[in-house]
Amino acid sequence: MNHPRPDPLAAMRLGFAMARLAAEANAVIAMRMMGLAGLWSTAPSETMRMVTEKPAAFAKAATAATRAAAKGRDPVSAALRPLSREATANRRRLAKRGPKLPGSR
């Protein structure tokens, strides 16, 4: 059986994509936790959103991974894309709201 040669650049790209997802997710968690503590301006729906968005995001990731695997492509990279899109969108949305300053709502 012929196995494809490892692609070091693909491995690096995957590593960077995973690191970026971890950093984005960490930023989102930090802003949400500060929001729960009253230090970051968050929408009242943020608590429910952080729970309800997970199943849909992971379903998209699983679907992308399955489709990629069926086509002989990298399922891990495919699964990371929808998760990264969600994490980046959350980080941008939360960052726009900014910290809660004294005297602000």
C-alpha positions as CSV (number, residue, x, y, z in Angstrom):
1,M,0.0,0.0,0.0
2,N,1.3,3.4,-1.0
3,H,1.2,6.0,1.7
4,P,1.4,9.7,0.9
5,R,4.5,11.5,1.9
6,P,4.2,13.7,5.0
7,D,4.0,17.4,4.1
8,P,5.9,19.5,6.7
9,L,4.3,22.7,5.5
10,A,0.8,21.3,5.8
11,A,1.7,20.2,9.3
12,M,2.9,23.7,10.2
13,R,-0.3,25.3,8.7
14,L,-2.4,22.9,10.7
15,G,-0.4,23.8,13.9
16,F,-0.8,27.5,13.3
17,A,-4.5,27.1,12.6
18,M,-4.9,25.1,15.9
19,A,-2.9,27.8,17.8
20,R,-5.0,30.6,16.3
21,L,-8.2,28.8,17.2
22,A,-6.9,28.3,20.8
23,A,-6.0,32.0,21.1
24,E,-9.4,33.2,19.6
25,A,-11.3,30.9,22.0
26,N,-9.2,32.0,24.9
27,A,-10.0,35.7,24.1
28,V,-13.7,34.9,23.8
29,I,-13.7,33.0,27.1
30,A,-11.9,35.9,28.8
31,M,-14.3,38.5,27.6
32,R,-17.3,36.5,28.5
33,M,-16.0,35.8,32.0
34,M,-15.3,39.5,32.4
35,G,-18.8,40.1,31.2
36,L,-20.2,37.8,33.9
37,A,-18.1,39.6,36.5
38,G,-19.5,43.0,35.3
39,L,-16.2,44.1,33.9
40,W,-17.0,43.8,30.1
41,S,-19.9,45.1,28.2
42,T,-21.9,42.1,27.0
43,A,-25.5,41.6,25.8
44,P,-28.0,40.1,28.2
45,S,-28.3,37.1,25.8
46,E,-24.5,36.4,26.0
47,T,-24.8,33.7,28.7
48,M,-27.4,31.8,26.8
49,R,-25.5,32.3,23.5
50,M,-22.3,30.8,24.9
51,V,-24.1,27.6,25.7
52,T,-26.4,27.3,22.6
53,E,-23.8,28.1,19.9
54,K,-21.6,25.0,20.7
55,P,-23.8,22.2,19.3
56,A,-24.3,24.0,16.0
57,A,-20.6,24.9,15.7
58,F,-19.5,21.3,16.4
59,A,-22.1,19.9,14.1
60,K,-20.8,22.1,11.3
61,A,-17.2,20.9,12.1
62,A,-18.2,17.3,12.1
63,T,-20.0,17.7,8.8
64,A,-17.0,19.4,7.3
65,A,-14.6,16.7,8.6
66,T,-16.8,13.9,7.2
67,R,-17.1,15.5,3.8
68,A,-13.4,16.2,3.6
69,A,-12.6,12.6,4.7
70,A,-15.0,11.2,2.0
71,K,-13.1,13.2,-0.6
72,G,-9.7,12.1,0.6
73,R,-8.8,15.4,2.2
74,D,-7.6,16.4,5.6
75,P,-10.6,16.1,8.0
76,V,-8.9,18.0,10.9
77,S,-8.2,21.1,8.8
78,A,-11.8,21.0,7.5
79,A,-13.2,20.7,11.0
80,L,-11.1,23.6,12.2
81,R,-12.5,26.0,9.6
82,P,-16.1,26.4,10.9
83,L,-14.9,26.5,14.5
84,S,-12.3,29.2,13.7
85,R,-15.0,31.3,11.9
86,E,-17.3,31.1,14.9
87,A,-14.5,31.9,17.4
88,T,-13.2,34.8,15.3
89,A,-16.7,36.2,14.8
90,N,-17.3,36.0,18.6
91,R,-14.0,37.7,19.4
92,R,-14.7,40.5,17.0
93,R,-18.3,41.0,18.3
94,L,-17.3,41.0,21.9
95,A,-14.2,43.2,21.4
96,K,-16.3,45.9,19.8
97,R,-18.4,46.1,23.0
98,G,-15.3,46.8,25.1
99,P,-14.8,47.0,28.9
100,K,-17.4,48.3,31.2
101,L,-16.1,51.6,32.5
102,P,-17.2,53.2,35.8
103,G,-20.4,55.0,35.3
104,S,-21.3,53.2,32.1
105,R,-24.1,50.6,31.7
